[in-house]
Amino acid sequence: MNAKRAGQAVRPAKAERAVTAGAAVVPCRACLSGEDLDWLGGRSVSLALDLTTSVALRPPAARPPGAAEGDGGAGSWADEVWAFLRQRLSGLGPRPPAVTVRSQAPAASGLSSSTALIVALFRAFTDACAPAGGVCARTLAQWAYEFEFAVFNGGGMDHLAVIAGGALLLDGRTTGLPEIRGRAEFPRDWAVVVVDSATKKDTSDHIRVVRDQLATGDARLAAYMERSDAASAAVWDAVHRHDLTALGTAMSAAHDAMRDLQRMSTPLLEELRALALRSAGLPLKLSGAGGGGALVGVCPAAEQEQIVARLRQALHGTHPRARVIPTRAATGLAPEIAGRPMP
């Protein structure tokens, strides 16, 4: 993404704004129910996870630590986010500050690690370079959404999930950020287990295909939306009632709709789900639009270590590349945005 692609000319700055030290740490997110409903319309439930992406600004002459590449791990995103900000904040120089990126979440896994990186870049750059008072969290969410929409044409669940944190009940919109209908702190006696299939999700054509389904009134998409919306309501109810069994049932219903009506799952993912249920009694749901990536399950925090050990032992012989990652719910950058109306 560049200034020409964004469709706006950049006015030369009279004086470059000084860049101060800046850093941001952003969680990733799991979708507990309602993939695509954040932009199709309908309810979805997200959960911020304590698998973080951090962006730290480096002094101009500093070398990246260790074996980091010249881009510090940000790829082209740092340049593109900076170009976006130059159209909205005066006094920014032609090149972004150097950054160092560290990420705990597996890439291309359906856990929104790319959104976490983009939001972290927006937060670190604006904290360091914006006028006094900075850029508020609501504007940060809107800008990050607009930036990604121009590339992927998708929805805004991920941006709200990593900024607001906790569990969110979202009401999707066909354009713009979804509405936050509710936010809840995840029960402290619950923990999350991520099973990374070691197969990257492939959603390069997914949004275009689903938008075509929507335009033609596809009956399978309509059925998917109805079933997923109902599953989201059941997930949210289970969180509020602190009913872990009901949560597993509702997340399984959401997964079944993804698999049966939108073909988001794969034979490998179904094998991993069956193995997890058989070896550890843990229901797993695909997070993200599928074709690979990660499965997530929720278990009692007191049993997480034992469940992780059982899963690792079961996977070792048949799926040695798969990873089991224990984690917890995360608070997010700015939980207060859940109480404010989105534009």
C-alpha positions in Angstrom: 0.0 0.0 0.0 1.3 3.5 -0.9 0.2 7.0 -1.2 -1.0 6.6 -4.8 -2.9 3.4 -3.9 -4.6 5.2 -1.0 -5.8 7.8 -3.5 -4.5 10.9 -1.7 -1.5 13.1 -2.4 1.0 13.8 0.4 1.7 17.4 1.1 5.3 18.2 1.8 5.9 18.8 5.5 7.3 22.1 6.6 9.3 20.4 9.3 9.6 16.8 10.3 8.2 15.9 13.7 10.8 14.6 16.1 10.5 10.8 16.8 10.6 9.8 20.4 11.1 6.3 21.8 7.9 4.2 21.3 6.7 0.6 21.8 3.5 -1.3 21.6 2.5 -4.8 22.7 -0.7 -6.2 21.2 -2.5 -9.5 21.8 -3.7 -11.8 19.0 -7.3 -13.1 18.9 -9.3 -16.3 18.5 -12.7 -16.3 16.9 -15.0 -18.4 19.1 -17.9 -18.1 16.7 -19.1 -16.3 13.7 -16.3 -16.1 11.1 -17.1 -13.5 8.4 -20.2 -12.3 10.2 -18.4 -9.1 11.2 -18.8 -7.9 7.6 -21.7 -10.1 6.4 -23.9 -9.1 9.3 -24.8 -11.1 12.4 -23.2 -11.9 15.7 -19.7 -13.1 16.3 -17.6 -13.6 19.4 -13.9 -12.9 19.7 -11.4 -13.5 22.4 -8.0 -11.7 22.8 -5.2 -14.1 23.6 -2.0 -13.5 25.5 0.2 -14.4 22.5 1.5 -11.0 21.8 3.2 -9.0 19.0 5.5 -6.2 20.1 6.9 -3.4 18.1 9.7 -1.3 19.5 11.2 1.8 17.7 15.0 1.9 17.4 17.2 5.0 17.3 18.1 5.8 13.6 21.7 4.5 14.0 20.9 1.4 16.0 21.2 -2.1 14.4 18.5 -4.6 14.8 19.2 -7.1 17.6 20.3 -10.7 16.9 19.7 -11.9 13.4 16.7 -9.7 12.6 16.5 -8.4 9.0 16.8 -4.8 8.0 13.1 -4.3 8.3 13.2 -5.5 11.9 10.6 -8.2 11.2 7.9 -5.9 10.0 8.2 -6.6 6.3 6.7 -3.9 4.1 4.0 -3.1 6.7 6.0 -0.5 8.5 6.5 1.6 5.2 2.8 1.2 4.3 1.4 2.1 7.7 3.8 5.1 7.8 2.5 6.2 4.3 -1.0 6.0 5.6 -0.2 8.1 8.7 1.6 10.7 6.6 -1.8 11.5 4.9 -3.4 12.1 8.3 -0.7 13.5 10.6 1.4 16.5 9.6 5.1 16.7 10.0 6.0 13.1 9.5 9.2 12.4 7.5 9.4 10.4 4.3 10.6 7.2 6.0 9.3 5.4 9.2 11.5 4.9 12.2 13.3 1.6 12.4 11.5 -1.0 14.3 12.1 -4.4 15.9 9.2 -6.8 15.9 8.7 -9.9 18.0 5.7 -12.2 17.8 4.5 -15.1 19.9 1.6 -16.1 17.7 2.1 -18.6 14.9 1.9 -16.8 11.5 -0.9 -17.5 9.0 -2.8 -19.4 11.6 -6.2 -17.6 11.9 -5.2 -15.9 15.1 -4.9 -12.4 13.5 -1.1 -12.1 14.0 -1.0 -9.8 11.0 -3.6 -7.4 12.4 -1.8 -7.5 15.7 1.4 -6.3 13.9 -0.5 -3.6 12.0 -2.2 -2.3 15.2 1.1 -2.4 17.0 2.8 -0.4 14.3 0.0 2.2 14.3 0.2 2.4 18.1 4.0 2.7 18.3 4.2 5.2 15.5 1.4 7.4 16.8 2.6 7.3 20.4 6.0 8.4 19.2 5.1 10.9 16.5 1.6 12.2 17.0 0.9 15.6 18.6 0.5 15.9 22.3 -2.4 13.7 23.5 -1.7 11.2 20.7 -4.3 9.3 18.8 -7.2 7.9 20.8 -8.0 4.1 20.7 -11.2 4.5 18.7 -9.4 6.4 16.0 -6.6 3.8 16.1 -9.2 1.1 15.5 -10.8 3.0 12.7 -7.5 3.7 10.9 -6.2 0.2 11.3 -9.5 -1.1 9.9 -9.4 1.3 6.9 -5.8 0.3 6.2 -6.5 -3.4 6.1 -9.9 -3.1 4.3 -8.1 -1.4 1.4 -5.9 -4.5 1.0 -8.2 -7.4 2.1 -11.7 -6.1 1.8 -12.7 -7.8 5.0 -14.2 -6.9 8.3 -13.2 -5.2 11.6 -13.5 -8.0 14.2 -9.8 -8.4 14.5 -9.0 -4.7 15.1 -11.6 -4.4 17.9 -10.6 -7.7 19.4 -7.0 -6.9 19.9 -7.6 -3.3 21.1 -10.6 -3.9 23.4 -9.4 -7.3 24.6 -11.3 -9.8 26.6 -14.3 -11.5 25.0 -16.4 -9.4 22.7 -19.9 -9.9 21.3 -19.9 -8.1 17.9 -22.8 -7.2 15.6 -21.5 -7.2 12.1 -21.9 -4.4 9.5 -21.5 -4.7 5.7 -19.3 -1.6 5.8 -17.3 -0.2 8.7 -16.3 -1.6 12.0 -18.8 -3.9 13.7 -20.7 -2.7 16.7 -19.5 -3.9 20.1 -22.7 -5.3 21.7 -20.8 -6.5 24.9 -17.5 -7.1 26.5 -16.7 -9.5 29.2 -13.6 -10.5 31.1 -13.0 -14.2 30.4 -13.3 -16.3 33.6 -10.0 -16.5 35.4 -10.4 -20.2 36.1 -10.6 -20.9 32.3 -7.6 -21.3 30.1 -7.1 -21.6 26.3 -5.2 -24.3 24.4 -4.1 -23.5 20.8 -3.3 -26.4 18.4 -1.3 -25.1 15.5 -1.7 -27.5 12.6 1.5 -26.3 11.0 -0.4 -25.8 7.8 -0.9 -22.2 6.8 -4.4 -21.0 6.3 -5.1 -20.1 2.7 -7.8 -17.4 2.4 -6.4 -15.5 -0.6 -9.6 -15.9 -2.5 -12.0 -16.5 0.4 -13.5 -13.0 0.9 -14.1 -12.6 -2.9 -15.9 -15.9 -3.0 -18.1 -15.1 0.0 -18.9 -11.7 -1.3 -20.0 -13.3 -4.6 -22.2 -15.7 -2.6 -23.7 -12.8 -0.8 -24.4 -10.9 -4.1 -26.1 -13.9 -5.6 -28.2 -14.8 -2.6 -26.5 -18.2 -2.1 -28.6 -20.5 0.1 -25.7 -22.2 1.7 -24.3 -18.9 2.8 -27.6 -17.9 4.2 -27.8 -21.1 6.2 -24.3 -20.6 7.4 -25.1 -17.1 8.6 -28.2 -18.3 10.5 -26.4 -21.2 12.2 -23.3 -19.2 13.0 -25.3 -16.3 14.5 -27.2 -18.8 16.7 -23.9 -20.4 17.8 -22.5 -17.0 18.7 -25.5 -16.3 20.9 -24.9 -19.6 22.6 -21.2 -19.0 23.1 -21.9 -15.6 24.6 -24.5 -17.0 26.9 -22.1 -19.8 28.1 -19.4 -17.2 28.9 -21.8 -15.2 31.0 -23.2 -18.3 32.7 -19.7 -19.6 33.4 -20.7 -22.9 31.7 -17.6 -24.5 30.2 -19.5 -27.5 28.9 -22.0 -25.3 27.1 -19.2 -23.2 25.7 -17.5 -26.3 24.2 -20.9 -27.4 22.6 -21.5 -23.9 21.2 -18.0 -23.6 19.7 -18.4 -27.1 18.2 -21.7 -26.0 16.6 -19.9 -22.9 15.2 -17.1 -25.1 13.7 -19.7 -27.6 12.2 -21.3 -24.7 10.4 -17.9 -23.6 9.0 -17.1 -27.1 7.9 -20.4 -28.3 6.5 -21.7 -25.1 4.9 -18.6 -23.1 3.9 -15.9 -25.8 3.6 -13.5 -23.9 5.9 -12.1 -27.1 7.5 -9.7 -29.7 6.0 -9.2 -33.4 6.6 -6.1 -32.7 8.7 -7.9 -30.2 10.9 -10.7 -32.8 11.5 -8.1 -35.4 12.4 -6.6 -33.0 15.0 -10.1 -32.3 16.4 -10.9 -36.0 16.8 -7.5 -36.7 18.4 -7.9 -33.9 20.9 -11.4 -35.0 21.9 -10.2 -38.6 22.2 -7.0 -38.1 24.1 -7.8 -35.1 26.2 -11.6 -34.6 26.1 -11.0 -31.1 24.6 -13.5 -29.8 22.0 -11.6 -27.7 19.4 -12.8 -25.1 16.9 -11.1 -23.7 13.9 -10.2 -20.0 14.3 -10.3 -17.9 11.1 -11.6 -18.6 7.6 -9.7 -21.9 7.3 -7.9 -24.0 4.8 -5.4 -24.6 7.6 -4.1 -22.7 10.6 -5.0 -23.1 14.3 -7.7 -24.8 16.4 -8.6 -23.4 19.8 -10.2 -24.9 22.9 -11.1 -23.7 26.4 -10.4 -25.8 29.5 -10.3 -25.4 33.3 -7.1 -23.5 34.1 -6.2 -26.0 36.8 -6.2 -28.8 34.1 -4.4 -26.9 31.3 -1.0 -28.3 32.0 -2.3 -31.9 32.0 -4.3 -31.4 28.9 -1.4 -29.9 27.0 0.8 -32.8 28.0 -1.8 -35.3 26.8 -2.2 -33.5 23.5 1.5 -33.3 22.9 2.0 -37.0 23.6 -0.9 -37.9 21.3 0.4 -35.7 18.5 4.0 -36.7 18.7 3.7 -39.9 16.8 1.1 -39.0 14.1 1.4 -35.2 13.7 4.9 -34.3 14.9 4.9 -30.8 13.2 1.7 -29.7 15.0 2.3 -27.5 18.1 0.2 -27.3 21.3 0.4 -23.8 22.8 -1.1 -23.0 26.2 -2.3 -19.4 26.7 -4.8 -17.2 28.5 -7.2 -14.5 27.7 -5.7 -11.0 27.3 -6.9 -7.6 28.4 -6.2 -5.6 25.2 -4.7 -2.1 24.5 -7.8 -0.1 25.5 -10.8 -2.0 27.0 -12.6 1.3 27.4 -13.5 1.5 23.7 -16.1 -1.3 24.3 -18.2 1.3 26.0 -18.1 3.9 23.2 -20.1 3.9 20.0 -18.0 3.2 16.9 -18.2 5.5 13.9 
